[in-house]
């Protein structure tokens, strides 16, 4: 188990969450994929978004472009639509975790 620490100075430790990047959002949450994608907003170019099941399996990984927005259609890395449920996501900036939160998908 990794315990995350909040560090306003964003040092190089990989288990710290940086305060200056907590403006990242994923919406709607809860989401209904039949009504549109989940949007991740406030990303910096090169940020990596990882989506996990609650059992810890990574189902999707995306590297952000300079646009700062990712519209996720709810498909996993294999191209299959995910099931409804609770998922966890984190955003990495290099070795730092900049955001970690939960996402609810309704079917």
N, C-alpha and C positions, 0 to 999 in steps of 0.2 A: 504494500500500500504506500502510495506517495502522499505526503502531507504538503499541501501547497501553502506558501507563505506570500503575503502581499508585501511588495517592496516598491515604494515610490521611486526609487532611484534606478530600477530595472538593471540590476547587476547581471552577470553572465550565468548565474545558477539556473539550471533548467527546470527546477521545481518551484520557481517563483512566478507570481502573477503581477504584471506591471500595472500600476494604477493609471497611468496616462493613456492606456489603450482600452480601458473598460467601456468605452463608448460604442464598441462593436455591438451590433444587434442582429438577431435572427427573428424574422417575423413572417407571417403570423405565427403565433405560438400560444395555444395549440394551432396546428395547421391541418387543413383538409386538402390533400393533394388533388382531389377532383376539382377543387376551386382555384388551383394555381400553385406555383412553386413556393418553396420557402426561400426567402431572400435574406442573404447575409450581407449586411451593409456596414461600412466603416472600415473595410479591410484595406491594408496597405499592400502595395505591389510586392509580391513574393511571400505574403503571409500564406501559411498552409492551414486549411480547415480539415479536421479529421472528425468523422462522425462514427460513433460506437454504439453497439447494443449495450444494455445494462449488464450483460455478462462479460463485456470487455472486448468483443470482436469488432475490429475496425471494418466498417462496411463501405465507407466512402472517404476519399482523400482528394482534395482540390487545392491547387496553387493559384492564388489570386493574381489577376492582371492589374494594370495600373488603373482600371476603371473603379476599383474599390467595392464592387458589388458582384455577388454570385447568386444566381437564381437556380436553386437546386430542385430538380424535378422529382426527387424521391427515389431515384434509382441507385442501386449499389454499384460497386466497382465492376460487377459482372453484367450490368445492364438490366437487372431485374428490379421491379418495383418492390420497395420494402413493405413489410406488414405494418399495421397500426400498432402503436405502443409508445413507450418512453425511450428516448435515445439521448445520449450524451454527446456533446461536441466540444472540441477545444480548438483554439487558434494559436498557432505557433508563429513566432517571428524569430527565425534562426533557431537557437536552442532555447529561447524563452517561451513559456506558455503565457500568452497575453489575455486569454479569456477561456473560461471553462463554464459550461452551463448545461441545462437539460432542454430537450425539445420534445414536445408531444405531437404525435402524428395520429389523427383520427381517420378512420376509414369510412 
